[in-house]
Amino acid sequence: MEPIPQVDPVQHKNAALKAMEAAVATPPGTWFFKHVVSHIEPAMIKASRGKLQFGSGPRVNVTAPGRKSGEPRTATLLYFTRGDEVILVASNFGGESLPAWYHNVTAAGGAELQWRGGGGRYTAREAEEPERTALFELAKKMYRGYGAYARKTEGIRKIPVLILTPES
């Protein structure tokens, strides 16, 4: 497979991504994306080979075995790249708990990433400070919702950033 497409987190955002950010920033929008979109989008992206998705912005399907069930679990996530590394933010829409995909990927030590014919197996590691803060600042430039999520989780948890490196 080809590598995941490169994404610069500070590149100019298009109008569709700005509109999606505004929608997700509202309580009903957050609920809709967390409880509806997150359940249908992975299959939709897989079936359409990345041509259909909700909103705009760089998204990747992340598949890892469930840490309890062992069954493959797929989540569609915003991402950006640093060289050949794929950067993922475990925000869970600013929820108090970590997202299930984070637990699955860290328990498995990696995941299968897929986007429009690109992808493959990646090894995951959690960014430590000060790298985590630098990557999170870049993530906030890509999607302003991450700043709001950090404010919602302040004093509860620090939002992890995962770095996924292609396996050779």
NORLIN-V356331 format. One record per pair of residues at least 24 apart in sequence whose C-alpha atoms are under 10 Angstrom apart, sorted by sequence separation. I is the first residue (numbers start at 1). J is the second residue. If there is no record, write none. Layout:
i={I;I}
j={J;J}
This chain:
i={75;77;102;136;75;76;136;60;62;75;133;135;73;74;75;86;132;133;135;60;73;132;133;135;59;132;46;74;131;132;24;42;43;45;73;132;23;42;43;44;72;73;128;41;42;43;67;127;128;20;21;41;42;66;67;70;126;127;128;20;21;39;40;41;42;66;68;126;127;19;20;21;38;39;40;41;65;67;68;86;88;125;126;127;18;19;20;38;39;64;66;67;74;76;85;87;89;125;126;127;17;18;38;63;64;65;66;67;70;73;74;75;76;85;86;88;124;125;126;16;17;18;37;38;62;64;65;66;67;68;72;74;76;85;87;123;124;125;16;17;62;64;65;67;72;87;123;124;125;15;16;17;63;64;66;67;122;123;124;14;63;64;65;66;122;123;124;13;14;62;64;65;89;121;122;123;124;13;64;121;122;123;64;65;121;122;123;64;65;89;120;121;122;63;64;65;88;89;119;120;121;62;63;64;87;88;120;9;62;63;64;87;7;8;61;62;63;89;7;61;62;63;88;89;94;113;6;7;60;61;62;87;93;94;110;112;5;60;61;62;82;93;94;96;110;111;113;5;60;61;91;92;94;95;110;111;112;4;5;59;60;61;80;91;93;94;95;109;110;111;4;59;60;90;91;93;94;96;97;106;110;58;62;64;89;91;92;93;94;95;96;105;110;34;60;61;63;80;91;94;95;96;102;34;60;62;80;91;93;94;96;97;98;102;105;33;62;79;93;94;96;97;98;102;34;78;92;95;96;98;31;80;91;95;96;97;98;30;79;94;96;30;50;51;78;79;95;49;50;51;78;94;49;50;91;49;50;91;92;25;46;48;49;50;90;91;24;45;46;49;90;91;9;10;45;46;89;90;91;8;9;45;46;89;90;7;8;9;88;89;90;6;7;8;9;88;89;6;7;8;87;88;89;4;5;6;7;8;87;88;4;5;6;7;86;87;88;4;6;85;86;87;6;9;85;86;87;5;6;7;85;86;4;6;7;84;85;86;3;4;5;82;84;85;3;4;81;82;83;84;3;81;82;58;57;57;4;5;3;4;5;3;4;5;2;3;4;5;1;2;3;4;5;1;2;3;4;5;2;3;4;1;2;3;4;1;2;3;1;2;1;25;1;25;24;25;21;22;20;21;22;25;21;25;17;18;21;9;17;18;9;10;13;9;10;12;13;8;9;10;11;12;13;8;9;10;11;9;10;8;9;10;8;9;7;4;3}
j={99;101;126;160;100;101;161;86;88;101;159;161;100;101;102;113;159;160;162;88;101;160;161;163;88;161;76;104;161;162;55;73;74;76;104;163;55;74;75;76;104;105;160;74;75;76;100;160;161;54;55;75;76;100;101;104;160;161;162;55;56;74;75;76;77;101;103;161;162;55;56;57;74;75;76;77;101;103;104;122;124;161;162;163;55;56;57;75;76;101;103;104;111;113;122;124;126;162;163;164;55;56;76;101;102;103;104;105;108;111;112;113;114;123;124;126;162;163;164;55;56;57;76;77;101;103;104;105;106;107;111;113;115;124;126;162;163;164;56;57;102;104;105;107;112;127;163;164;165;56;57;58;104;105;107;108;163;164;165;56;105;106;107;108;164;165;166;56;57;105;107;108;132;164;165;166;167;57;108;165;166;167;109;110;166;167;168;110;111;135;166;167;168;110;111;112;135;136;166;167;168;110;111;112;135;136;168;58;111;112;113;136;57;58;111;112;113;139;58;112;113;114;139;140;145;164;58;59;112;113;114;139;145;146;162;164;58;113;114;115;135;146;147;149;163;164;166;59;114;115;145;146;148;149;164;165;166;59;60;114;115;116;135;146;148;149;150;164;165;166;60;115;116;146;147;149;150;152;153;162;166;115;119;121;146;148;149;150;151;152;153;162;167;92;118;119;121;138;149;152;153;154;160;93;119;121;139;150;152;153;155;156;157;161;164;93;122;139;153;154;156;157;158;162;95;139;153;156;157;159;93;142;153;157;158;159;160;93;142;157;159;94;114;115;142;143;159;114;115;116;143;159;115;116;157;116;117;158;159;93;114;116;117;118;158;159;93;114;115;118;159;160;79;80;115;116;159;160;161;79;80;116;117;160;161;79;80;81;160;161;162;79;80;81;82;161;162;80;81;82;161;162;163;79;80;81;82;83;162;163;80;81;82;83;162;163;164;81;83;162;163;164;84;87;163;164;165;84;85;86;164;165;84;86;87;164;165;166;84;85;86;163;165;166;85;86;163;164;165;166;86;164;165;142;142;143;113;114;113;114;115;114;115;116;114;115;116;117;114;115;116;117;118;115;116;117;118;119;117;118;119;117;118;119;120;118;119;120;119;120;120;144;121;145;145;146;143;144;143;144;145;148;145;149;142;143;146;135;143;144;137;138;141;138;139;141;142;138;139;140;141;142;143;139;140;141;142;141;142;141;142;143;142;143;142;166;166}
